[in-house]
């Protein structure tokens, strides 16, 4: 496919094609790495809005 493009002069430079391909692969790799990092993140055990002094009617036995 690349050879056909070079023969038809659609692809001007194999080097520029390879560098573009490598850049795209690096971007996709970085996106996948960030997705995995977010999936592996351990959630905060206590919510920041948690107030132990407040009681809920459902759990208070009222």
C-alpha positions as CSV (number, residue, x, y, z in Angstrom):
1,X,0.0,0.0,0.0
2,X,2.8,2.4,0.9
3,X,4.8,1.3,-2.2
4,X,1.7,2.0,-4.4
5,X,1.3,5.4,-2.9
6,X,5.0,6.2,-3.6
7,X,4.8,4.9,-7.2
8,X,1.7,7.1,-7.8
9,X,3.5,10.1,-6.0
10,X,0.6,10.4,-3.5
11,X,3.1,9.8,-0.8
12,X,6.0,12.3,-1.2
13,X,8.2,11.2,1.6
14,X,8.4,7.9,3.3
15,X,10.2,9.5,6.2
16,X,7.4,12.0,6.9
17,X,4.9,9.2,6.7
18,X,6.8,7.1,9.2
19,X,7.3,10.0,11.6
20,X,3.5,10.8,11.4
21,X,2.7,7.2,12.0
22,X,5.0,7.1,15.0
23,X,3.6,10.3,16.4
24,X,0.0,8.9,16.1
25,X,1.1,5.7,17.8
26,X,2.6,7.7,20.7
27,X,-0.5,9.7,21.2
28,X,-2.7,6.6,21.2
29,X,-0.4,4.9,23.6
30,X,-0.5,7.9,25.9
31,X,-4.3,8.0,25.8
32,X,-4.5,4.3,26.6
33,X,-2.0,4.7,29.5
34,X,-4.1,7.6,31.0
35,X,-7.3,5.5,30.7
36,X,-5.6,2.6,32.5
37,X,-4.2,4.9,35.2
38,X,-7.7,6.3,35.8
39,X,-9.2,2.8,36.0
40,X,-6.6,1.7,38.5
41,X,-7.0,4.7,40.8
42,X,-8.2,3.8,44.3
43,X,-11.1,5.9,45.2
44,X,-10.9,8.1,48.3
45,X,-12.4,6.0,51.2
46,X,-14.0,9.0,52.9
47,X,-15.9,11.5,50.9
48,X,-14.9,15.1,51.4
49,X,-18.6,16.0,52.1
50,X,-19.0,13.3,54.8
51,X,-20.0,14.8,58.2
52,X,-20.2,12.2,61.0
53,X,-22.2,14.6,63.2
54,X,-25.2,14.4,60.9
55,X,-27.5,11.5,61.2
56,X,-29.9,10.1,58.6
57,X,-33.5,9.2,59.7
58,X,-33.2,5.9,57.8
59,X,-30.2,4.7,59.8
60,X,-31.1,6.4,63.2
61,X,-34.0,4.0,64.0
62,X,-36.5,6.8,64.2
